[in-house]
Amino acid sequence: MMKLYGFPPTRSIRVLWTLRELGVDFEFVNVNLTAGENRRPEFLALNAAGKVPVLVDGEFVLTESVAIVLYLAEKYAEKNLLPAGFEPRAKVNHWLMFTATELEQPLWRIARHTAIYPKDKRLPDELLLARQDFQDMAVVMEMHMRGRQFLVGDGVTVADFVAAYTLDWANEVRLLDASPELRRYMDRMYARPKAPPRIAAALASVRS
């Protein structure tokens, strides 16, 4: 049985979502980041970066959420979470990379300068720049989603799971107020029967 090492509010949600949609048996191993469990030697042996998620499939160990969801979609190709055609698959890769670079990176900058860095290292101006960078790129996805249900084609792909989680992250810091298409898209995705908890609910479960 595969094991997913993760922590509920993090990008582990992307992999959890993919596994649920695939209907694959797996064990979730909670790695409590707030307690420093990601710095323990046994976890660092799996991922020297000390980050989640980590997927263990037999002897194979894989890190990085986008790489993991692609691996799972390719391994279980019959579930159709990746399109078969060369060009549609390239479009899935495009939106995965767009989400990870253009949308996620500004969100990480906001997180670092509001909660992660020591207070004396946080830069208020960086927050303003990061928020603008996100909003500029959100417009691109907003325009793309007009008249669409999914990012690519007529069916759900792993690009949708990665994007929906990232948009939920943006929603937590009130960056989707001017993006009605993206809000509707995000809500549709999380209304799917096998969708994981949203970030707010995952955070609440950690704090309870």
Phi, psi and omega in degrees: 000136177293152175240135174247114175270122183201182178221128195313313186280354190272187178296357169305331180302323180300316181287318176304316180299313181299315180298320179295315180295327178285338183072032183269140174287133179204161175250130176266123179251111182286128176246102186285102182293326181292336178265003178075019182294340178286351178259003179288147183304322183292329176281320178299335175293334176274319180217105183297341178285346179070031184236156173250157006273163171226131176253131175243115181239092186067239178270355185268128179240130182225137176242175182077117189299320181293318177298322182292314182294326176294317178302313181295318180296324179286322180295321181249058186300333181294346179276352172063037174271000168229137177290156184280329185287151181298311183290314176300323179293323176297325178291323175300314178299321178303311184287330173297314181290321178300315180296315184290329184261310187276330182258315185288321184298317174299325179294322176296320179297319178297315180299318182296319185270005173243332187221328190274310180291152170304151186304326182284354178257354184280138184243109180303323180296328179295327177297315180297317179294318181295318179297319179292319178301316179297311185298323178299318181279333176297327178301322180297313179290325178302313180294321180297325186278354179296121181080009181243151172265326184229163182295321184227122174070204186255006180225161181291144174227172179298336177299327179290322179293316180295316181293316183298318177298317182294321177293324176297321175300314178297322179297327179295333179251023172057050178250008178249009184300330181259017184231073184297324179296319181290325177295317179295318178299313179300315181297320177298317181297315182285351174275354178296144185302328183257014179295145178281175175298149175285168187302316181301316180292322178296319177297318179297323179293328179288322184280341184284000000 
